[in-house]
């Protein structure tokens, strides 16, 4: 085991006070780029069915990826720039930035690992100072997004598979680090929280909050 340390961070409702995918849909609805009568109830339905286990992580991710398919990448990029300024950057608290600064000062390898697409997450990762990002990859064909996920969506057990593959590409494993942190709000991340030496529940949902109490995991409220 080396003396190196690694800190992993979820994005939605962890470093952000909101969910990036939901904020993206709401932004597009406000632009008239999506049909409100269809997408607004569909978003709530998909979220509820995902929480109840009725649909897979891939179906969940591809619902949000479908918002990219009808539009040219240039137009999507222009919308994204406005979305970041209007919806995302104001949803990053000073406490979240302070947490990142603590790990950065300590010299930890820092990785943002999120179920959101790389299209949405990459500029957020850059703003937060992350060198490393693991995100759901949006498939493209003929220069346009297809609305499908490429490879394994980065959620639930997929976060472990994607992290292990990323680490293997760097010639290491999670177990090789002397300490490993993971910060997350969601029960969906319990598989990866259970793998690190230092799991931390941030703004936890009820299931994760109960597990954190049972396991004695630290709980942070970042608002």
ROZA-712753 format. One record per atom (N, C-alpha, C, O): z, x, y. Coordinates in pm, whole numbers, padded with zeros to 5 digits, always signed. Atoms other than C-alpha are relative to their C-alpha. Layout:
// ROZA-712753
ZXY;...
END
This chain:
// ROZA-712753
+00000+00084-00120;+00000+00000+00000;+00000+00087+00124;+00075+00184+00133;+00007-00076-00123;-00092+00129+00344;+00106-00050+00098;+00177-00147+00070;-00093+00043-00104;+00118+00102+00659;-00065-00096+00098;-00001-00141+00193;+00072+00089-00090;-00146-00117+00825;+00055-00142-00011;+00108-00182-00114;-00045+00139-00005;-00060-00472+00927;-00114-00087+00052;-00201-00040+00126;+00108+00090-00038;-00280-00777+00977;+00060-00134+00044;+00156-00183-00016;-00045+00129-00052;-00232-01097+01178;-00119-00095+00003;-00220-00068+00067;+00104+00102+00010;-00441-01405+01101;+00042-00122+00081;+00159-00158+00084;-00030+00113-00088;-00466-01702+01336;-00099-00113-00025;-00220-00093-00025;+00080+00120-00004;-00592-02055+01294;-00033-00030+00146;+00029+00026+00237;+00040+00033-00137;-00761-02206+01600;+00048-00137+00045;+00127-00149+00139;-00025+00137-00046;-00735-02585+01623;+00147-00036-00007;+00212-00024-00111;-00140+00042-00014;-00396-02708+01743;+00097+00111-00036;+00215+00085-00064;-00085-00117+00020;-00262-02357+01687;-00010+00086+00125;+00082+00089+00206;+00024-00070-00126;-00407-02131+01955;-00053-00094+00107;-00029-00074+00226;+00040+00108-00090;-00573-02437+02109;+00100-00114-00012;+00158-00135-00118;-00084+00119+00007;-00370-02744+02197;-00077-00120-00052;-00019-00226-00074;+00088+00108+00046;-00667-02956+02080;-00081+00048-00119;-00067+00163-00163;+00091-00034+00108;-00923-02962+01799;-00139+00026+00059;-00193-00060+00128;+00127-00038-00061;-01246-02781+01893;-00114-00093-00042;-00194-00133+00042;+00107+00087+00047;-01475-02995+01675;+00008-00138+00066;-00093-00193+00111;-00016+00131-00062;-01330-03320+01808;-00036+00006+00149;-00100-00084+00202;+00031-00015-00142;-01354-03192+02165;-00151+00014+00022;-00203-00032+00124;+00146-00014-00010;-01720-03101+02103;-00068-00135-00012;-00157-00167+00067;+00058+00133+00015;-01805-03449+01978;+00028-00084+00125;-00062-00152+00175;-00034+00078-00119;-01621-03607+02271;-00082+00045+00121;-00123-00038+00203;+00082-00051-00110;-01808-03381+02513;-00144-00051-00012;-00201-00098+00086;+00137+00047+00019;-02146-03471+02362;-00011-00150+00023;-00112-00198+00076;+00000+00143-00028;-02055-03839+02375;-00004-00025+00150;-00076-00112+00198;-00002+00016-00145;-01979-03803+02744;-00133+00038+00064;-00167-00014+00170;+00132-00039-00051;-02319-03635+02795;-00108-00099-00040;-00222-00089+00006;+00100+00092+00052;-02493-03922+02620;-00088+00062-00107;-00194+00008-00140;+00079-00071+00101;-02617-03675+02357;+00022-00054-00141;-00056-00025-00232;-00028+00066+00127;-02463-03874+02071;+00021-00148+00026;+00063-00188+00135;-00019+00144-00011;-02451-04245+02008;+00148-00033-00018;+00202-00015-00128;-00144+00025+00004;-02094-04350+02091;+00036-00106-00105;+00137-00095-00175;-00028+00107+00095;-02114-04665+01882;+00003+00047-00144;+00072-00012-00227;+00001-00056+00136;-02185-04455+01572;+00102+00111-00016;+00185+00107-00107;-00076-00122+00023;-02012-04121+01622;+00149-00015+00024;+00229+00050-00045;-00144+00011-00027;-01679-04228+01767;+00075-00059-00118;+00173+00002-00164;-00071+00050+00119;-01574-04452+01477;-00022+00088-00123;+00066+00099-00208;+00027-00086+00115;-01740-04216+01230;+00093+00121-00001;+00139+00162-00107;-00089-00116-00008;-01530-03924+01355;+00140-00037-00048;+00203+00038-00122;-00133+00045+00044;-01208-04121+01305;+00001-00028-00151;+00099+00002-00219;+00008+00032+00142;-01324-04239+00962;-00004+00127-00085;+00066+00136-00186;+00009-00126+00074;-01417-03889+00845;+00134+00071-00001;+00177+00123-00105;-00131-00065-00006;-01084-03751+00965;+00100-00066-00093;+00175+00003-00162;-00095+00072+00086;-00888-04023+00785;-00030+00021-00147;+00061+00042-00227;+00037-00016+00141;-01086-03990+00460;+00022+00143-00048;+00053+00166-00165;-00027-00138+00037;-01052-03612+00467;+00149+00019-00027;+00187+00084-00125;-00145-00014+00018;-00674-03634+00509;+00046-00067-00129;+00140-00020-00193;-00040+00071+00123;-00654-03881+00220;-00061+00061-00126;-00031+00017-00236;+00061-00065+00114;-00863-03654-00003;-00123-00069-00055;-00168-00036-00165;+00115+00074+00048;-01157-03893-00031;-00131+00076+00016;-00228+00048-00054;+00121-00080-00018;-01414-03641+00094;+00036+00148-00005;+00151+00185+00017;-00023-00144+00014;-01455-03267+00047;+00000+00069+00136;-00040+00012+00238;+00006-00081-00120;-01415-02992+00300;-00142+00019+00050;-00166+00021+00170;+00141-00015-00040;-01793-02944+00297;-00049-00125+00073;-00114-00113+00177;+00042+00123-00067;-01854-03309+00385;+00062-00011+00139;-00003-00053+00234;-00069+00003-00129;-01597-03284+00662;-00068+00093+00100;-00098+00053+00213;+00064-00098-00090;-01752-02969+00810;-00140-00045+00039;-00180-00031+00155;+00139+00035-00029;-02106-03101+00782;-00013-00124+00087;-00117-00144+00150;+00002+00108-00098;-02018-03416+00973;-00009+00060+00140;-00089+00014+00222;+00001-00062-00134;-01947-03195+01275;-00124+00087+00018;-00179+00091+00128;+00122-00080-00012;-02237-02959+01202;-00122-00087+00026;-00220-00040+00085;+00115+00089-00022;-02469-03261+01208;-00027-00023+00149;-00138-00061+00186;+00021+00018-00145;-02417-03278+01586;-00093+00106+00058;-00146+00089+00168;+00086-00108-00049;-02616-02953+01620;-00146-00024-00032;-00235+00023+00040;+00136+00008+00054;-02924-03058+01426;-00103-00065+00093;-00217-00020+00094;+00104+00067-00077;-03097-03295+01673;-00048+00076+00124;-00146+00035+00186;+00024-00060-00131;-03101-03049+01964;-00048+00145-00011;-00011+00217-00104;+00045-00138-00007;-03274-02724+02055;+00119+00093+00028;+00209+00057+00103;-00110-00094-00022;-03044-02418+02045;+00024+00033+00147;+00139+00053+00188;-00018-00030-00143;-03107-02347+02415;+00081-00110+00068;+00171-00082+00146;-00074+00112-00058;-02985-02693+02510;+00143-00001-00049;+00236-00026+00029;-00135-00006+00054;-02687-02661+02278;+00082+00109+00068;+00201+00090+00096;-00069-00110-00067;-02599-02329+02440;+00044-00037+00141;+00153+00001+00184;-00036+00043-00135;-02603-02483+02787;+00117-00099-00004;+00209-00090+00077;-00112+00093+00014;-02379-02768+02674;+00128+00075-00038;+00236+00046+00014;-00118-00074+00044;-02146-02523+02501;+00068+00072+00116;+00190+00075+00126;-00057-00071-00115;-02101-02321+02820;+00085-00094+00085;+00193-00056+00129;-00077+00097-00078;-01988-02634+03006;+00121-00049-00077;+00229-00067-00019;-00110+00045+00086;-01773-02749+02713;+00115+00101+00001;+00232+00062+00006;-00103-00103-00002;-01587-02418+02710;+00083-00007+00127;+00206-00003+00122;-00069+00002-00129;-01502-02437+03078;+00077-00129+00020;+00191-00129+00068;-00061+00131-00027;-01426-02809+03087;+00110-00037-00100;+00212-00094-00061;-00088+00053+00104;-01249-02867+02755;+00085+00106-00071;+00199+00080-00107;-00064-00095+00091;-01157-02546+02573;+00093+00099+00072;+00211+00109+00036;-00083-00100-00065;-01030-02277+02808;+00126-00060+00062;+00230+00005+00058;-00126+00060-00049;-00782-02519+02975;+00098-00034-00113;+00216-00057-00086;-00085+00036+00114;-00646-02593+02624;+00059+00123-00069;+00115+00112-00178;-00063-00122+00051;-00535-02231+02567;+00123+00026+00085;+00112+00054+00205;-00124-00014-00077;-00172-02200+02669;+00034+00147+00024;-00014+00236-00045;-00050-00135-00026;-00003-01896+02820;+00078+00051-00120;+00075+00170-00150;-00078-00041+00117;+00224-01895+02515;-00090+00052-00112;-00055+00147-00182;+00095-00048+00102;-00078-01858+02284;-00051+00139+00036;-00059+00227-00050;+00048-00133-00042;-00210-01566+02487;+00111+00104-00014;+00084+00219-00048;-00112-00094+00015;+00137-01406+02485;+00019+00038-00147;+00049+00154-00177;-00012-00029+00144;+00153-01435+02105;-00106+00100-00044;-00076+00194-00117;+00108-00094+00034;-00183-01262+02072;+00029+00138+00057;+00006+00239-00009;-00029-00128-00064;-00076-00992+02316;+00106+00078-00077;+00100+00200-00085;-00106-00066+00077;+00234-00920+02106;-00058+00072-00121;-00023+00187-00149;+00059-00062+00118;+00028-00853+01795;-00100+00110+00038;-00113+00210-00032;+00095-00102-00045;-00236-00662+01988;+00074+00128+00039;+00030+00238+00006;-00081-00116-00041;+00029-00433+02137;+00056+00073-00121;+00070+00196-00120;-00055-00062+00122;+00172-00374+01789;-00106+00073-00081;-00073+00145-00175;+00107-00069+00072;-00168-00250+01672;-00043-00069-00128;-00107-00006-00213;+00041+00072+00120;-00219-00519+01409;-00150-00027+00000;-00210-00046+00106;+00135+00054+00016;-00565-00600+01275;+00011-00150+00025;+00093-00217-00038;-00012+00140-00038;-00625-00943+01429;-00128-00076-00035;-00238-00033+00001;+00114+00078+00048;-00851-01208+01276;+00020-00146+00037;+00124-00205+00006;+00003+00143-00021;-00932-01556+01399;-00073-00063-00117;-00189-00029-00142;+00061+00062+00117;-01001-01771+01092;+00006-00151+00017;+00115-00209+00021;+00006+00140-00039;-01117-02126+01159;-00105-00077-00078;-00208-00022-00118;+00098+00088+00063;-01292-02420+00997;-00113-00036+00094;-00219-00081+00049;+00106+00030-00096;-01491-02467+01316;-00120+00091-00023;-00107+00198-00081;+00121-00080+00018;-01847-02339+01321;+00004+00126+00086;+00072+00130+00189;+00012-00122-00081;-01927-01991+01443;-00063-00031+00136;-00029+00032+00236;+00062+00038-00127;-02143-02157+01709;+00106-00037+00103;+00096+00004+00219;-00105+00040-00093;-01833-02310+01865;+00108+00108+00015;+00158+00131+00125;-00117-00088+00000;-01574-02049+01770;-00025+00138+00061;+00068+00198+00115;+00025-00138-00044;-01747-01723+01866;+00036+00025+00146;+00103+00124+00174;-00038-00026-00138;-01714-01758+02245;+00149-00019+00025;+00204+00043+00116;-00145+00015-00014;-01353-01876+02206;+00069+00127-00048;+00162+00176+00016;-00055-00125+00052;-01275-01571+01992;-00016+00112+00101;+00076+00192+00121;+00023-00103-00100;-01430-01349+02258;+00094-00015+00118;+00148+00084+00167;-00091+00025-00113;-01225-01511+02534;+00143+00040-00034;+00216+00088+00052;-00136-00034+00043;-00908-01457+02331;+00016+00146-00038;+00126+00189-00070;-00007-00143+00027;-00993-01093+02269;-00006+00039-00146;+00033+00150-00182;+00011-00032+00142;-01060-01112+01896;-00125+00084-00026;-00233+00053+00024;+00114-00077+00050;-01282-00846+01743;-00054-00063-00128;-00173-00050-00158;+00037+00051+00131;-01286-01027+01408;+00012-00152-00005;+00113-00210+00035;+00005+00145+00011;-01384-01388+01341;-00055-00038-00137;-00160+00012-00179;+00052+00063+00121;-01420-01578+01014;-00007-00150+00031;+00093-00213+00063;+00022+00139-00037;-01570-01923+01071;-00097-00064-00099;-00160+00006-00179;+00102+00068+00079;-01780-02186+00898;-00137+00034+00057;-00157+00027+00178;+00132-00041-00045;-02141-02075+00913;-00097-00118-00002;-00109-00187-00104;+00096+00110-00011;-02400-02326+01033;-00138+00049-00046;-00190+00147+00007;+00131-00039+00051;-02727-02306+00839;-00109-00027+00104;-00100-00122+00181;+00113+00016-00091;-03052-02262+01033;-00130+00009-00080;-00136+00075-00183;+00135-00008+00057;-03419-02313+00946;-00099-00018+00113;-00085-00109+00195;+00103+00007-00104;-03720-02251+01168;+00061-00001+00139;+00012-00070+00229;-00058-00016-00132;-03492-02157+01457;+00089-00112+00047;+00129-00115+00163;-00086+00112-00038;-03286-02477+01451;+00111-00018-00103;+00096+00018-00220;-00110+00032+00092;-02956-02583+01301;-00040-00117-00089;-00103-00212-00043;+00037+00105+00096;-02996-02796+00990;+00105-00109-00012;+00077-00217-00064;-00111+00093+00019;-02659-02971+01007;+00077+00024-00129;+00167-00052-00162;-00068-00034+00124;-02549-02807+00682;+00078+00129+00017;+00050+00209+00106;-00076-00125+00001;-02297-02534+00610;-00069+00101-00090;-00121+00066-00196;+00054-00109+00081;-02420-02201+00482;+00115+00070-00070;+00207+00119-00005;-00109-00064+00074;-02201-02063+00206;+00123-00088-00005;+00114-00210+00010;-00126+00071+00014;-01837-02160+00167;+00058-00037+00135;+00080+00051+00218;-00068+00036-00125;-01687-02362+00454;+00136+00068+00008;+00204+00082-00093;-00122-00078-00017;-01390-02176+00597;+00121-00092+00021;+00178-00100+00129;-00114+00089-00009;-01118-02427+00519;+00066-00015-00137;+00004+00009-00240;-00080+00012+00121;-00843-02493+00264;-00011+00128-00084;+00002+00238-00030;+00012-00119+00085;-00891-02260-00035;-00117+00087+00041;-00120+00207+00011;+00112-00078-00049;-01218-02154+00124;+00042+00109+00097;-00024+00212+00107;-00048-00105-00091;-01018-01962+00383;+00044+00123-00077;+00026+00236-00029;-00039-00114+00082;-00878-01745+00106;-00124+00072-00052;-00133+00195-00046;+00122-00062+00053;-01220-01688-00051;-00075+00078+00107;-00121+00189+00084;+00073-00067-00108;-01379-01604+00282;+00076+00124+00050;+00014+00226+00080;-00080-00115-00042;-01091-01374+00383;-00010+00111-00103;-00028+00227-00066;+00008-00103+00104;-01096-01194+00048;-00136+00070+00004;-00144+00192-00013;+00133-00060-00008;-01472-01141+00082;-00012+00089+00122;-00070+00198+00115;+00006-00081-00123;-01435-01015+00439;+00078+00131-00019;+00031+00238+00020;-00080-00121+00024;-01160-00773+00337;-00068+00092-00100;-00065+00214-00083;+00070-00082+00098;-01358-00655+00035;-00114+00077+00065;-00141+00191+00028;+00106-00068-00073;-01643-00572+00270;+00051+00117+00081;-00025+00206+00118;-00063-00110-00072;-01400-00344+00452;+00073+00095-00094;+00141+00188-00052;-00060-00089+00100;-01285-00185+00126;+00149-00016-00017;+00218+00080-00051;-00143+00019+00012;-00941-00342+00120;+00029-00139-00054;-00062-00216-00083;-00045+00132+00045;-00738-00645+00010;+00119-00041+00087;+00176+00041+00159;-00115+00046-00078;-00468-00859+00167;+00127+00069-00046;+00214+00102+00034;-00120-00063+00055;-00210-00707-00065;+00017+00146+00043;+00126+00202+00034;-00007-00140-00042;-00296-00360+00068;+00073+00017+00134;+00114+00128+00168;-00068-00009-00130;-00140-00443+00407;+00151-00006-00019;+00202-00084-00100;-00146-00003+00009;+00228-00365+00455;+00060-00134+00040;+00157-00180-00020;-00042+00135-00040;+00272-00698+00638;-00124-00078+00039;-00222-00023+00091;+00110+00089-00038;+00045-00995+00690;+00058-00129+00055;+00142-00193-00008;-00042+00125-00062;+00100-01288+00926;-00115-00101-00005;-00232-00063-00001;+00098+00106-00022;-00078-01621+00934;+00068-00111+00078;+00173-00161+00039;-00050+00105-00088;-00022-01874+01210;-00091-00122-00013;-00211-00112+00009;+00081+00122+00013;-00136-02233+01148;+00086-00124+00021;+00208-00122+00003;-00065+00129-00021;-00053-02594+01228;-00012-00094-00119;+00059-00194-00125;+00051+00103+00089;-00204-02761+00925;+00037+00018-00147;+00042+00129-00198;-00020-00002+00145;-00122-02853+00568;-00124+00051-00073;-00114+00101-00185;+00121-00053+00062;-00484-02761+00496;+00007+00150-00019;-00064+00205-00103;-00010-00146+00009;-00381-02398+00545;+00117+00048-00086;+00147+00167-00089;-00111-00041+00087;-00088-02401+00303;-00044+00103-00105;+00033+00195-00132;+00039-00104+00096;-00291-02204+00042;+00004+00141+00058;+00056+00233-00006;-00001-00134-00059;-00340-01910+00280;+00139+00035+00055;+00181+00151+00046;-00137-00027-00045;+00006-01945+00436;+00086+00052-00115;+00174+00135-00094;-00079-00039+00117;+00144-01902+00084;-00037+00139-00051;+00033+00194-00136;+00047-00131+00047;-00049-01575+00037;+00052+00116+00086;+00059+00229+00037;-00038-00109-00090;+00077-01377+00338;+00149+00030-00011;+00225-00051-00064;-00142-00034+00003;+00409-01197+00375;+00078-00076+00105;+00198-00101+00088;-00069+00063-00112;+00490-01374+00702;-00074-00126+00047;-00146-00123+00146;+00061+00124-00045;+00372-01736+00722;+00077-00058+00119;+00200-00055+00121;-00064+00061-00117;+00440-01908+01056;-00067-00134+00027;-00189-00141+00044;+00051+00135-00031;+00401-02282+01117;+00001-00018+00152;+00105-00002+00217;+00014+00017-00145;+00273-02350+01469;-00036-00145+00029;-00136-00195-00022;+00026+00142-00029;+00292-02705+01608;-00030-00075-00130;-00131-00145-00137;+00041+00044+00134;+00305-02811+01241;-00012-00151-00015;+00062-00227+00047;+00009+00141+00037;+00188-03143+01105;+00119-00032-00091;+00187+00060-00137;-00122+00034+00075;+00456-03337+00912;+00010+00067-00137;+00119+00110-00177;-00004-00062+00133;+00360-03198+00570;+00036+00147+00010;+00121+00196-00065;-00030-00142-00016;+00362-02838+00689;+00141+00019+00055;+00210+00113+00015;-00136-00012-00054;+00682-02893+00888;+00104-00013-00111;+00202+00062-00114;-00094+00018+00110;+00859-03019+00577;+00002+00121-00092;+00108+00164-00136;+00007-00118+00086;+00736-02724+00370;+00065+00120+00068;+00134+00198+00003;-00060-00112-00073;+00839-02479+00640;+00153-00008-00005;+00220+00094-00020;-00146+00015+00012;+01193-02623+00636;+00047+00038-00140;+00149+00105-00157;-00036-00029+00140;+01201-02600+00256;-00004+00149-00029;+00084+00202-00096;+00021-00142+00029;+01071-02242+00248;+00072+00094+00097;+00084+00214+00072;-00062-00085-00101;+01254-02119+00557;-00100+00076+00084;-00067+00180+00140;+00100-00065-00083;+00930-02030+00734;+00030-00023+00148;+00079-00130+00184;-00019+00022-00144;+00951-01977+01110;-00094-00109+00051;-00204-00128-00001;+00080+00104-00063;+00823-02262+01325;-00007+00029+00149;+00095+00050+00215;+00022-00019-00143;+00671-02213+01670;-00059-00128+00059;-00139-00196-00005;+00064+00107-00077;+00590-02478+01927;-00072+00066+00117;-00010+00120+00208;+00083-00059-00106;+00301-02360+02145;-00076-00115+00065;-00163-00176+00002;+00065+00113-00069;+00193-02617+02401;-00055+00047+00133;-00114-00033+00207;
END
